[in-house]
């Protein structure tokens, strides 16, 4: 018997929308429900030999039900816009999968399924219904089964007629009778007061039908209620009953599954960034005709791609391949060269002179959209070329990098990003590779000594916490800490979570004044994090020359900032004693000192430049402490009378404005009332009115064009501004405000790094680290007098602003000494 699969699209997309987290792609398009829905369909296709299939969707409410029961589905809220958008995407994907979508105005999807099930039964097809709605169980028969979602969307439970009867001891077709008596809150079908589900089902089990029940009413209150609500029950049964006589003008043959449009599926899955689903459909290019060409033929080409390692580089002109080496690469410096991840390639063919005319597809894709999660070829090939490539095949990779590069280069030109790519990002790759290979010297023995002391301190803290508890406790365990704080000590339960009550650091901070053990737990967790993040890790990463080689990532932050990993040196605490000890472990080699070059308040200076605010500009031009100036305005005191506490608050407010923080966020940060925080913000904007105008203008600009730009034209797309969700929209506004500022800070230090590196060529001094707004240089002592001033001058003049740019310089034998 052939099978017909009928999918209840409306219930499934609703279920996936609320069962899955609110995912979105890098453009901000909501994708969670689409992903969940499509996953169910693909699993169904994989696990079954599906020949006939249709997906139904509601198209408006069924008027014939409303006519009978005006309150029908009256309580249902309007579908969120994020859900409606995804519903259309799902239909588009179903079309490409060769699956027919069925919608009929004025009919619910259930009625279409009911009608098709009847037709299938008459034509001797077996029907399989997939749904998240138990209403469809009424269609169960010897020729129909239902797959019902359970546990979100991860599991489908098979219901047969026999299973239903075993569970309810009643025929599936009588499910509308159950709903008529016990009601259905989701459809706003009323119940008979005083009769619950168990009682209602048990009652119906004793009768053949509702008519039989009405003719033989039971004695007592239940019988009286049934008699009283007879008309309502009959109406509700009719409303709950799925129709099987909709005029569809289609036949089962019309539901025959068509061929999948692979290319369209690849395109839409790439656009939606469904990487795991994409793997199922990739047109995988596995083979290529290896047409080897000689060096002379290669040199005739203007555009050449290459990948390689120390002993072998594969070149392609798009027609053939040539296997060469670094010397050949240097002979191609006048060609248009394409590669992927220039920095990574440099590490493989090190040492290598800098080549300035290379087009890096990784960096280009990053500049075109910095919101993506990764820029690997496994992502870019399907996204831009509509196919995946066998990454074991070096020839295929080389050839397709050329194809990819040509597409990206055109987009880079169109978006006026060429200067940023060729003059900043690609040269910076060379600088970062040199820094990674050279590394920074550390005192390994000092790190080990600190680690051992830290372990002892952590153990002592654990013992103290256990003493407070009266039994051994693991301060890392939320469950154990929750029991201690809330059950044993009876502290206030501030934040409810799924597993009980929160013991996260924010909550512990609020509780810290209530009992001394809370501060001990906070200290334990902070120290343990430092131990596991740094002191257990750093000694193991130090090489035989006592140098540490972190990895610098250019494509890891949407703002354009450089990040580091293995280890991450960006998050070393600045003010804590242990953070200072970490910095004290970074040292200079013999004959060298360390020099720190740190931009002073660069983001506020960028804000002054963009906003043209006269008060900000005047303060920076006169060298006035901007935080004191702000404090004087906020607290109505002369600048010379500003206290340290007032300056601290003003500093927080200055940066809160930069990051688009709300009055609520500021109140939490300063531990003041929201009203007071709002008042501070009003005073600030009343004084710095151009800042307020800049913020309003940049948000409006982002809404109109979809992105914001830095001083060098680096773009950050802000799809969050299009969301109908107010919280997401507000988050988008914060991104729009901060990204031009923070991104311009990134532009400035990146240009400085390239300029400083080139000025240091031929010298022994080297850049060893870049952390936030700071460069750390290992300075050859004999070069100190010339190099210190040169680096400071280069950094302060790398990009001209409307206000002076200031770099604070410190030197010492350790990184910590540089900061004193």
C-alpha positions in Angstrom: 0.0 0.0 0.0 1.5 3.4 -1.1 1.9 6.1 1.6 0.8 9.7 1.5 2.6 12.0 4.0 0.6 15.0 5.1 2.4 17.7 7.2 0.5 20.1 9.4 2.7 23.1 8.6 0.9 25.6 10.8 1.3 23.6 14.0 4.9 22.5 13.3 6.2 26.0 12.5 4.5 27.4 15.6 6.0 24.6 17.7 9.5 25.1 16.3 9.3 28.9 16.8 8.7 28.5 20.5 10.7 25.3 21.1 14.0 26.6 19.7 16.1 29.6 20.7 15.6 32.7 18.6 18.3 32.1 16.1 19.2 34.5 13.3 21.7 34.7 10.5 24.5 37.3 10.2 22.0 39.6 8.4 19.7 39.5 11.4 17.0 37.5 9.7 15.2 35.2 12.2 15.9 31.5 11.3 15.2 29.3 14.4 11.7 28.2 13.4 12.8 27.7 9.8 15.7 25.6 10.8 13.6 23.4 13.1 10.8 22.9 10.6 13.2 22.0 7.8 15.1 19.6 10.0 11.9 17.7 10.7 11.1 17.5 7.0 14.6 16.4 6.0 14.6 13.7 8.7 11.3 12.5 7.5 12.6 12.3 3.9 15.7 10.5 5.0 14.0 7.9 7.1 11.1 7.2 4.8 10.6 6.4 1.1 8.5 9.4 0.5 6.7 9.5 -2.9 3.5 11.5 -2.1 3.7 14.4 0.3 2.0 17.7 1.0 2.3 20.5 3.6 -0.8 22.4 4.7 -1.0 25.8 6.2 -4.0 27.7 7.7 -5.1 30.6 5.5 -7.2 32.8 7.7 -9.7 31.5 10.3 -12.4 29.1 9.3 -15.5 31.3 9.2 -17.8 28.3 9.4 -16.5 27.6 12.9 -16.7 31.3 14.0 -20.3 31.4 12.8 -21.1 28.5 15.1 -18.8 29.6 18.0 -18.0 33.4 17.8 -15.3 33.0 20.6 -13.4 30.4 18.5 -9.6 31.1 18.8 -10.5 34.6 20.0 -7.8 34.4 22.7 -5.0 33.6 20.3 -2.5 36.5 20.0 -1.4 37.6 16.5 1.6 35.6 15.3 4.9 37.5 15.9 6.4 39.1 12.8 9.5 37.0 13.2 7.3 33.9 12.8 5.4 35.2 9.8 8.7 35.9 8.0 9.9 32.4 8.6 6.6 30.8 7.5 7.3 32.4 4.0 10.8 31.1 4.1 9.6 27.6 4.9 7.2 27.7 1.9 10.1 28.8 -0.4 12.3 25.9 0.9 9.4 23.3 0.5 9.0 24.4 -3.1 12.7 23.8 -3.8 12.4 20.4 -2.1 9.8 19.5 -4.5 7.0 19.4 -1.9 3.5 20.8 -2.6 2.2 23.5 -0.3 -1.5 23.5 0.3 -3.4 26.6 1.4 -7.1 27.3 0.9 -8.6 30.7 2.0 -11.1 30.3 4.8 -10.0 26.8 5.7 -7.6 25.5 8.3 -4.8 23.1 7.4 -6.5 20.4 9.6 -9.5 20.4 7.2 -7.3 20.0 4.2 -5.6 17.1 5.9 -9.0 15.6 6.9 -10.2 15.8 3.3 -7.0 14.4 1.8 -7.0 11.6 4.3 -10.5 10.6 3.3 -9.6 10.7 -0.4 -6.4 8.7 0.3 -8.5 6.1 2.2 -10.9 5.7 -0.7 -8.1 5.2 -3.1 -6.4 2.7 -0.9 -3.4 4.9 0.2 -2.0 4.7 3.8 -1.8 8.2 5.3 0.9 9.4 7.6 0.2 12.7 9.3 3.0 14.7 11.0 1.8 17.4 13.4 2.2 19.1 16.8 -1.6 19.3 17.2 -3.4 16.4 19.0 -6.6 17.4 17.3 -5.5 15.4 14.3 -5.6 12.2 16.3 -9.3 12.0 15.5 -8.4 11.0 11.9 -6.6 7.8 13.1 -7.9 4.7 11.4 -6.7 1.4 10.0 -5.3 3.4 7.1 -4.0 6.4 9.0 -1.3 7.0 11.6 -0.1 10.2 13.2 3.4 11.3 14.1 3.1 13.7 17.0 6.0 16.0 18.2 7.2 15.5 21.7 10.1 17.0 23.7 10.2 20.1 21.6 10.9 18.9 18.1 13.5 16.2 18.7 11.1 13.3 18.9 8.1 12.1 16.9 5.7 9.7 18.7 3.8 7.4 16.5 0.0 7.1 17.2 -2.1 4.4 15.7 -5.8 3.7 16.2 -4.9 0.9 18.6 -2.6 3.1 20.6 -5.2 5.8 21.0 -7.9 3.3 22.1 -5.4 1.8 24.5 -4.7 5.2 26.0 -8.3 6.6 26.0 -10.5 3.5 25.8 -12.5 5.3 23.2 -12.6 5.5 19.4 -10.3 8.3 17.9 -13.2 9.7 15.9 -14.8 10.7 19.2 -12.0 13.1 20.1 -14.3 16.1 19.2 -16.8 14.8 21.8 -14.0 14.9 24.5 -13.2 18.5 23.5 -16.9 19.4 23.6 -17.1 18.4 27.2 -13.7 19.2 28.7 -13.0 22.2 26.4 -9.8 23.3 24.7 -8.2 26.4 25.9 -5.9 26.8 22.9 -8.9 27.0 20.6 -11.1 28.8 23.1 -13.6 26.0 23.1 -15.6 26.2 26.4 -15.8 23.3 28.8 -18.8 22.0 30.8 -18.2 23.5 34.2 -17.2 21.0 36.9 -16.1 18.3 34.5 -12.4 17.8 34.0 -10.6 15.7 31.4 -10.5 12.4 33.4 -14.1 12.7 34.3 -15.2 13.7 30.8 -13.3 10.8 29.1 -14.6 8.3 31.7 -18.1 9.5 31.1 -17.9 9.1 27.3 -16.5 5.6 27.7 -19.9 4.5 29.0 -21.8 5.8 26.0 -21.7 5.1 22.3 -22.1 8.8 21.3 -23.2 12.2 22.6 -26.7 11.4 21.5 -26.7 8.2 23.5 -25.4 10.3 26.5 -28.2 12.8 26.1 -30.9 10.1 26.0 -29.5 8.3 29.0 -28.2 11.0 31.3 -26.4 9.9 34.5 -28.0 10.8 37.8 -26.6 13.6 39.9 -24.7 16.9 39.2 -22.9 15.6 36.1 -26.1 14.6 34.4 -27.6 18.0 35.3 -24.6 19.8 33.9 -24.7 17.8 30.6 -28.4 18.6 30.2 -27.9 22.3 31.0 -25.0 22.7 28.5 -26.4 20.4 25.8 -26.5 23.0 23.1 -23.0 24.2 23.9 -21.7 20.7 23.7 -23.2 20.0 20.3 -21.8 23.3 18.9 -18.4 22.6 20.4 -18.3 19.1 18.9 -19.1 20.5 15.4 -16.4 23.1 15.8 -13.8 20.6 17.0 -14.6 18.1 14.3 -12.2 18.2 11.3 -13.9 18.6 8.0 -13.4 16.0 5.2 -15.4 17.6 2.4 -13.3 20.6 1.4 -13.4 21.1 -2.4 -9.7 20.9 -3.2 -9.6 20.4 -7.0 -6.5 18.3 -6.6 -5.8 14.5 -6.6 -3.3 12.4 -4.8 -1.1 12.3 -7.9 -0.7 16.1 -7.7 1.1 15.5 -4.4 3.8 13.3 -6.0 7.2 14.6 -4.8 9.2 16.4 -7.4 12.9 16.6 -7.9 14.9 18.7 -5.4 16.3 21.9 -6.9 19.8 21.3 -5.4 21.3 24.6 -6.4 18.3 26.6 -5.0 18.5 24.7 -1.8 22.3 25.3 -1.5 21.7 29.0 -2.2 19.0 29.5 0.4 20.7 27.3 3.1 23.9 29.3 2.5 21.9 32.6 2.9 20.2 31.3 6.1 23.6 29.9 7.3 22.2 26.4 7.9 25.7 24.9 7.8 24.7 21.5 9.3 21.7 21.1 6.8 23.8 22.4 3.9 26.1 19.4 4.3 23.2 17.1 3.2 22.9 18.9 -0.2 26.3 20.3 -1.1 27.3 19.8 -4.7 30.7 18.5 -3.8 33.4 19.1 -6.3 35.6 16.1 -5.8 37.7 15.9 -8.9 39.4 18.3 -11.2 41.4 17.7 -14.3 45.0 18.5 -13.3 46.3 20.3 -16.3 49.9 21.2 -15.3 51.3 24.3 -17.0 54.9 25.5 -17.0 56.2 28.6 -15.4 56.2 30.7 -18.6 52.5 30.0 -19.2 51.7 30.9 -15.6 53.6 34.2 -15.9 51.4 35.2 -18.9 48.3 35.3 -16.6 47.3 38.5 -14.8 45.2 36.7 -12.1 46.7 33.8 -10.1 45.6 32.1 -7.0 47.8 30.0 -4.7 48.0 28.0 -1.5 50.9 26.2 0.0 53.4 25.4 2.6 57.2 25.6 3.0 58.2 23.1 0.3 55.3 23.4 -2.1 53.0 26.1 -3.4 50.3 25.3 -5.9 49.4 28.1 -8.3 46.4 28.3 -10.6 45.4 30.7 -13.4 42.0 29.2 -13.7 42.9 27.0 -16.6 45.8 25.0 -15.3 48.1 24.4 -12.3 51.8 24.9 -11.6 53.7 23.6 -8.6 56.3 26.0 -7.5 58.0 27.6 -4.4 58.5 30.8 -2.6 60.9 32.1 -5.2 58.3 31.8 -7.9 55.8 33.6 -5.6 58.2 36.5 -5.3 58.4 36.6 -9.1 54.6 37.2 -9.3 54.6 40.3 -7.2 53.3 42.4 -10.1 50.3 40.0 -10.7 46.9 40.1 -9.1 47.3 37.3 -6.5 44.6 35.6 -4.6 44.8 33.4 -1.5 42.8 32.5 1.6 44.0 33.4 5.1 47.2 35.2 4.1 48.5 35.2 7.7 48.1 31.5 8.1 49.9 31.0 4.8 52.7 33.2 5.9 53.2 31.0 9.0 53.5 28.0 6.7 56.1 29.5 4.3 58.0 31.6 6.9 60.3 33.5 6.4 58.8 35.5 3.6 59.1 39.1 2.5 55.9 41.2 2.6 53.9 41.1 -0.7 51.5 44.0 -1.1 49.3 43.0 -4.0 47.7 39.9 -2.4 43.9 39.6 -2.2 42.9 37.6 0.9 39.4 36.1 0.5 39.1 35.6 4.2 39.7 39.2 5.1 37.6 40.4 2.1 34.6 38.3 3.3 35.1 39.7 6.8 35.1 43.3 5.6 32.0 42.7 3.5 30.1 41.3 6.6 31.8 41.3 9.9 28.8 39.6 11.6 29.5 36.1 10.3 30.6 33.4 12.8 33.4 32.2 10.6 35.2 32.9 7.3 36.4 29.4 6.4 36.2 28.1 2.9 33.6 25.6 4.0 31.4 28.6 4.6 32.5 30.9 1.7 32.4 28.4 -1.2 28.8 27.4 -0.7 27.8 31.0 0.1 29.4 32.7 -2.9 30.0 29.8 -5.4 26.9 27.7 -4.5 29.0 24.5 -3.9 31.3 22.9 -1.5 34.8 21.7 -2.4 36.7 18.7 -1.3 39.2 20.3 1.0 41.5 17.3 0.7 42.1 18.3 -2.9 44.6 21.2 -3.0 44.1 21.7 -6.7 40.3 22.2 -6.4 40.9 24.6 -3.5 43.4 26.7 -5.4 41.2 26.9 -8.5 38.1 27.9 -6.5 39.9 30.5 -4.4 40.5 32.3 -7.7 36.7 32.1 -8.6 35.8 33.2 -5.0 38.4 36.0 -5.1 37.0 37.6 -8.3 33.5 37.7 -6.9 34.7 39.2 -3.6 37.0 41.7 -5.2 34.1 43.2 -7.2 32.1 43.6 -4.0 35.0 45.1 -2.2 35.4 47.7 -5.0 31.6 48.4 -5.1 31.6 49.1 -1.3 34.8 51.2 -1.5 36.6 48.9 0.9 39.8 48.5 -1.2 42.0 50.9 0.8 40.9 49.3 4.0 41.7 45.8 2.7 45.0 46.6 0.8 46.5 49.3 3.0 45.4 48.1 6.5 44.1 44.6 6.9 46.5 42.7 4.5 49.6 44.5 5.6 48.5 43.9 9.2 48.3 40.2 8.6 52.0 40.3 7.9 52.7 42.3 11.1 50.6 39.9 13.2 52.3 36.8 11.8 55.7 38.3 12.7 54.5 39.0 16.2 53.1 35.5 16.6 56.3 33.9 15.5 58.6 36.2 17.6 56.4 35.9 20.7 56.8 37.6 24.0 59.2 36.6 26.7 57.7 35.4 30.1 59.2 34.3 33.4 58.0 30.8 33.5 59.3 30.1 37.0 57.5 33.2 38.3 54.2 31.9 36.7 54.7 28.5 38.3 55.4 30.0 41.7 52.3 32.2 41.5 50.3 29.1 40.4 51.4 27.1 43.4 50.6 29.9 45.8 47.2 30.4 44.1 46.3 26.7 44.4 47.1 26.9 48.2 44.9 30.0 48.5 42.0 28.4 46.6 42.2 25.3 48.8 42.2 27.5 52.0 39.1 29.4 50.7 37.4 26.1 49.9 38.1 24.9 53.5 36.8 28.2 55.0 33.6 28.0 52.9 33.1 24.3 54.0 33.6 25.4 57.6 30.8 28.0 57.2 28.6 25.2 55.8 29.6 22.6 58.4 30.3 20.0 55.7 32.5 19.7 52.6 31.3 21.9 49.7 32.3 22.5 46.1 32.0 26.3 45.6 31.9 25.8 41.8 28.7 23.8 42.1 25.6 26.0 41.6 23.5 23.3 43.2 25.6 23.0 46.4 26.0 26.8 46.7 22.3 27.3 46.2 21.5 24.9 49.0 24.0 26.6 51.3 22.8 30.1 50.7 19.1 29.7 50.3 18.2 26.6 52.3 20.8 26.5 55.1 21.5 30.2 55.6 18.1 31.5 54.4 19.4 34.3 52.3 17.1 36.2 49.9 16.2 34.3 46.7 16.9 37.0 44.1 16.7 35.3 40.7 14.7 32.2 39.7 16.2 29.9 37.1 15.2 26.5 35.7 17.1 24.5 38.2 16.3 26.6 41.3 17.7 29.9 42.3 20.7 31.7 40.7 24.2 31.7 42.2 25.8 33.6 39.3 28.4 36.3 40.1 25.9 39.2 39.7 23.5 37.6 42.2 26.4 36.8 44.6 27.5 40.4 44.4 24.0 41.6 45.5 24.1 39.1 48.4 27.7 39.8 49.5 26.7 42.1 52.4 24.3 39.6 53.9 26.8 36.9 55.0 30.6 36.7 54.9 30.6 33.3 53.2 29.3 35.0 50.0 32.4 37.1 49.6 34.5 33.9 50.1 32.6 32.2 47.3 33.0 35.2 45.0 36.8 35.2 45.7 37.1 31.5 45.3 35.4 31.6 41.8 37.5 34.6 40.7 40.7 33.0 41.7 39.8 29.7 40.3 39.0 31.3 37.0 42.4 33.0 36.9 44.0 29.7 37.8 42.3 27.7 35.1 42.5 30.5 32.4 46.0 31.7 32.9 48.2 30.1 35.6 47.5 26.5 34.7 47.8 27.3 31.0 50.5 29.9 30.4 53.5 27.8 31.7 52.6 24.9 29.4 52.5 27.3 26.3 55.9 28.7 26.9 58.6 27.4 24.4 62.2 26.4 25.0 63.3 30.1 24.7 60.8 31.2 27.4 58.6 32.9 24.8 54.8 32.8 24.6 53.2 32.7 21.1 49.6 33.9 21.2 47.4 33.8 18.1 46.0 37.1 16.9 42.6 36.9 15.1 41.7 39.6 12.6 38.2 38.3 11.8 37.0 37.5 15.3 35.2 40.8 16.4 32.4 42.5 14.5 33.8 45.9 15.5 37.2 45.3 13.7 39.1 44.8 17.0 41.9 42.3 17.1 41.4 39.4 19.5 43.9 36.9 20.8 43.6 33.3 21.7 45.7 30.3 22.9 46.1 32.1 25.2 43.6 35.0 25.3 45.6 37.9 26.7 42.8 40.4 26.3 41.0 39.5 29.5 43.8 39.7 32.0 42.3 41.7 34.9 44.0 45.1 35.1 43.4 46.2 38.6 43.4 43.0 40.7 46.6 41.9 42.4 46.7 38.7 40.5 46.2 40.5 37.2 49.2 42.6 38.1 51.2 39.4 38.9 50.3 38.1 35.4 51.7 41.3 33.8 54.7 41.1 36.0 55.5 37.7 34.5 55.9 39.3 31.0 59.5 40.4 30.8 62.1 41.7 28.4 65.1 39.7 27.1 68.7 40.6 28.2 69.7 44.0 26.6 66.1 44.9 26.1 63.3 46.7 28.0 59.5 46.6 27.5 57.8 49.7 26.4 54.0 50.2 26.6 52.3 52.6 24.2 48.7 53.1 25.3 46.2 55.4 23.6 44.6 57.7 26.1 40.8 57.8 26.0 40.9 57.1 22.3 37.2 56.2 22.0 36.1 59.5 23.7 38.4 61.4 21.3 36.8 59.6 18.4 33.4 60.6 19.8 34.5 64.2 19.9 35.7 63.9 16.3 32.4 62.4 15.0 30.1 64.5 17.1 32.0 67.8 16.6 30.8 68.7 20.2 32.5 72.0 21.1 32.8 71.2 24.8 34.5 67.8 24.1 36.8 69.3 21.5 37.7 72.2 23.8 38.5 69.8 26.7 40.8 67.6 24.6 42.5 70.6 22.9 43.3 72.1 26.3 44.3 68.8 27.9 41.6 69.0 30.5 40.7 65.8 32.3 37.5 64.8 30.4 36.2 62.8 33.3 36.7 65.7 35.7 35.0 68.1 33.2 32.0 65.7 32.9 31.9 65.4 36.7 31.9 69.2 37.1 28.9 69.4 34.8 27.0 66.6 36.4 27.5 67.6 40.0 27.5 71.4 39.5 30.9 71.9 41.1 34.1 73.7 40.0 36.4 71.3 38.2 39.1 71.8 40.8 36.7 70.6 43.5 35.7 67.4 41.8 36.3 64.4 44.1 37.7 61.0 43.1 34.3 59.4 43.6 32.6 62.0 41.4 35.2 61.5 38.7 34.7 57.7 38.9 31.0 58.2 38.4 31.6 60.6 35.5 34.0 58.2 33.9 31.3 55.4 34.1 28.8 57.8 32.5 31.1 58.9 29.7 31.6 55.3 28.7 28.0 54.4 29.3 27.0 57.0 26.7 29.6 55.5 24.3 28.1 52.1 24.7 24.5 53.3 24.4 23.7 52.1 27.9 20.2 52.7 29.2 19.3 54.4 32.4 18.5 51.0 33.9 22.0 49.7 32.9 23.7 52.8 34.3 21.7 52.6 37.6 22.9 49.0 38.0 26.5 50.0 37.2 26.6 52.9 39.6 24.2 51.2 42.2 21.8 54.2 42.1 18.1 54.6 41.3 17.0 54.5 37.7 15.5 58.0 38.2 18.9 59.3 39.3 20.7 57.6 36.4 18.2 59.1 34.0 18.8 62.5 35.5 22.6 62.1 35.0 22.0 61.2 31.3 19.7 64.2 30.8 22.3 66.6 32.4 25.0 65.0 30.2 23.1 65.5 27.0 22.1 69.0 28.0 25.7 69.9 28.2 27.1 67.8 25.3 24.2 68.4 22.9 26.2 67.5 19.8 26.8 64.1 21.3 23.1 63.6 21.6 22.6 64.7 18.0 25.4 62.3 16.8 23.7 59.4 18.6 20.3 60.2 17.1 21.7 60.7 13.7 23.8 57.5 13.7 20.8 55.4 14.7 18.7 57.0 12.0 21.4 56.5 9.5 21.8 52.8 10.5 18.0 52.3 10.1 18.1 53.8 6.6 21.2 52.1 5.1 21.4 49.1 7.3 24.9 49.7 8.5 27.3 52.1 10.3 30.8 53.0 9.3 34.1 53.8 11.0 36.5 56.6 10.1 38.1 54.4 7.4 34.8 53.1 6.0 34.7 49.8 7.9 31.1 48.7 7.9 29.1 47.0 10.7 25.7 45.8 9.6 22.9 46.3 12.2 20.1 43.9 11.2 18.8 44.0 14.8 17.3 47.4 14.1 14.7 45.8 11.8 13.5 43.4 14.6 10.0 43.8 15.9 11.3 42.8 19.3 11.9 46.0 21.3 14.8 44.5 23.3 16.6 43.3 20.1 15.9 46.7 18.5 17.4 48.5 21.5 20.5 46.2 21.3 20.8 47.2 17.7 20.8 50.9 18.7 23.6 50.2 21.1 25.6 48.5 18.3 24.9 51.5 16.0 26.2 53.9 18.6 29.3 52.0 19.7 30.5 50.4 16.5 31.7 53.5 14.7 33.5 54.6 17.8 35.1 51.2 18.8 35.7 50.3 15.1 37.5 53.6 14.5 39.6 52.9 17.6 40.5 49.6 15.8 41.3 51.4 12.6 43.6 53.8 14.4 45.7 51.1 16.2 45.8 48.9 13.1 47.2 51.7 10.9 49.7 52.5 13.7 50.8 48.8 13.9 51.5 48.7 10.2 53.3 52.1 10.3 55.4 51.3 13.4 56.3 47.9 12.1 57.7 49.4 8.9 59.6 52.1 10.8 61.2 49.4 13.0 62.5 47.5 10.0 66.2 47.1 10.2 66.1 47.7 14.0 66.2 45.1 16.8 63.1 46.5 18.6 59.9 44.5 17.9 56.2 44.8 18.6 55.3 41.8 20.7 51.7 42.4 21.9 48.6 44.3 21.0 46.0 44.5 23.8 42.9 46.7 23.4 44.4 50.2 22.8 47.9 49.3 23.8 51.0 48.2 21.9 53.8 46.4 23.9 57.2 46.7 22.3 60.4 44.8 23.3 62.8 47.7 22.9 66.5 47.3 22.3 68.1 49.5 25.0 70.6 51.1 22.6 67.7 52.2 20.4 65.6 53.5 23.2 66.1 57.3 22.7 65.1 57.3 19.0 62.6 54.5 19.0 60.4 55.7 22.0 59.7 59.1 20.4 59.3 57.6 16.9 56.6 55.1 18.0 54.8 57.7 20.0 54.8 60.1 17.1 53.6 57.5 14.6 50.8 56.4 16.8 49.6 59.9 17.6 49.6 60.8 13.9 48.5 57.6 12.2 45.0 59.0 11.5 44.2 62.7 12.0 41.2 63.5 14.3 39.7 66.9 15.1 41.2 66.6 18.5 44.8 65.7 19.6 45.5 62.0 19.9 47.6 61.2 23.0 49.6 58.1 23.7 50.9 57.3 27.2 54.3 55.7 27.3 55.8 53.6 30.0 58.9 51.5 30.2 60.3 48.8 32.5 61.8 45.3 32.6 58.3 43.8 33.1 54.9 44.7 31.6 53.7 45.7 35.1 56.6 48.2 35.5 55.5 49.8 32.2 52.1 50.6 33.8 53.4 52.3 37.0 
